[in-house]
Structure formats: structure tokens, C-alpha cells
């Protein structure tokens, strides 16, 4: 037979249990409040990205709409989850290849490997390249050399999406913000006009794309339809040859006198405003011509 507890014992026990429960609830509530009040780094970073995204969209929206882009299209593009700022792009701008000494710069592009790849490329595409060259009266080996320097004959498309490269410059580089904003609008105009997903195209850290590495405004202004299908494609070789040739011609290439070295130099300099770049393109041109014609 179990012992019956006095009523006062039961009351005291229940009171003690209630007090402990209350203390435990208060402790849990306090911890929860501390956790809720503590800044979450992931949440903070996400909110910062959204704020930057909104501010950049606001910054370009008016001019973008003036250039024919619907607001709904812009909102959709800027709601994409893969938009990102790449800090490595800032590092690349601080150490551009073109600022290297000529000796170091030359080692990057005037190599036996690049020459041999160029010769093999020319053998494969010489009919299309020579056809474009004859139509425009531009040295085919100059066009070949430029795509050799720019993309290693199509082997390099770039590490970053063009959108994110330009977005990073707008968000993080005040001195380039105005330029990058203009290029972002030009890029979106191109994508909208040709029904290309803007986040699908990769390019350089500066925002150039295609085998000829055109910045968006240059692509819109100078890209050419080499095969007559009505579309200018940055990764179709006939269009690339025609686009590079057209760029040179529109920037002073001497079509009536290909031996005018001064004008040839100026037209290449327009492609990339660096003397090291021009010197590399010209030397690679000469080596490709010599090696290809010997074969």
C-alpha cells in the first residue's frame, strides 16, 4: 500500500515544478531573442547584394528604357539569382597585361605554340578567311593574328559572364562606373534584340566577348554578318572574320594601300589602346604569314 502524501507537500512540489518550468521558458526565450537579434552574415550579405542590385537597376533603367528595353525585361534580368560581384576583376584591372614590359608581354603571345595553332587554324579556315579578306581588302593574316591574341583562336571565351563583369565594375569601380553602365545597356540591347539570355554569355573581366573580344558597344557598332544569314554571331567564324575586318576598316585601315604601316598601326591601336598590344599583333601576323605560306 503506497504512502499518501500530505496536501501541503503536493502543493509545494507543484509550485516548485512550475517555477522551474518558468525559469526554463525564460532562458529559452532569452536565447531565442539573442539569436534573433544577432546579425546573420549570410542574411546581411544577401540583403546587401539585393540593395546593390536594386540601385544598379535604378541607375540604368531610364537610359535603358530610352534605348528600347522594356521595364519588365529589365526587372526579369536583374532578378536572376546568379548575379554576383567578382572581387578578382578588381585585381585584374589593377594589374593589366598591357602594363607589363614589352619583354614580359611578348612572352604571353609570341610563342611557338600560338604560332603553330594559328597555322593549323589557318589551314582549316583559310577559305572563309580569304573570302572575307578579299571582300574587305584587309590582310587575312592580320585578322588571324587578332583572333589569335584575343581568344587564342577561339580557345578562350572568358571566365566571367559579361553581365557580371560589367555589374562588378558598376558596383565596385567608381572610375569605370559610367563606362560600364553604358556598356551594360549596350549589352542588354544586343541580347534583347537577338533573343539571347544575358546571363549565358561569358567574356573577359572587362566585359568583352566573342572570339574577337568586342565590348558590347563595339559589337553593336562594328559586328558584321559574314555569311549573309542576317544575324551577327560572336562565335561564328565567318562573322568573326568579317567583324574584325570591319572594325579595322571603320577605324582607318588603309584598304587602298595595305602597306601603309602607319595607318595599319592606328587601326590596330583603335582595337586596343596599348602599344604592346599592337606590337604583339603585328609580330604574330608576320610569323603566321611566314609559317603558313611556307607550308
C-alpha positions, 0 to 999 in steps of 0.5 A: 500500500503506497504512502499518501502524501500530505496536501501541503507537500503536493502543493509545494512540489507543484509550485516548485515544478512550475517555477522551474518550468518558468525559469526554463521558458525564460532562458529559452526565450532569452536565447531565442531573442539573442539569436534573433537579434544577432546579425546573420552574415549570410542574411546581411550579405544577401540583403546587401547584394539585393540593395546593390542590385536594386540601385544598379537597376535604378541607375540604368533603367531610364537610359535603358528604357530610352534605348528600347528595353522594356521595364519588365525585361529589365526587372526579369534580368536583374532578378536572376539569382546568379548575379554576383560581384567578382572581387578578382576583376578588381585585381585584374584591372589593377594589374593589366597585361598591357602594363607589363614590359614589352619583354614580359608581354611578348612572352604571353603571345609570341610563342611557338605554340600560338604560332603553330595553332594559328597555322593549323587554324589557318589551314582549316579556315583559310577559305572563309578567311580569304573570302572575307579578306578579299571582300574587305581588302584587309590582310587575312593574316592580320585578322588571324593574328587578332583572333589569335591574341584575343581568344587564342583562336577561339580557345578562350571565351572568358571566365566571367559572364559579361553581365557580371563583369560589367555589374562588378565594375558598376558596383565596385569601380567608381572610375569605370562606373559610367563606362560600364553602365553604358556598356551594360545597356549596350549589352542588354540591347544586343541580347534583347534584340537577338533573343539571347539570355544575358546571363549565358554569355561569358567574356573577359573581366572587362566585359568583352566577348566573342572570339574577337573580344568586342565590348558590347558597344563595339559589337553593336557598332562594328559586328558584321554578318559574314555569311549573309544569314542576317544575324551577327554571331560572336562565335561564328567564324565567318562573322568573326572574320568579317567583324574584325575586318570591319572594325579595322576598316571603320577605324582607318585601315588603309584598304587602298594601300595595305602597306601603309604601316602607319595607318595599319598601326592606328587601326590596330591601336583603335582595337586596343589602346596599348602599344604592346598590344599592337606590337604583339599583333603585328609580330604574330601576323608576320610569323603566321604569314611566314609559317603558313605560306611556307607550308 
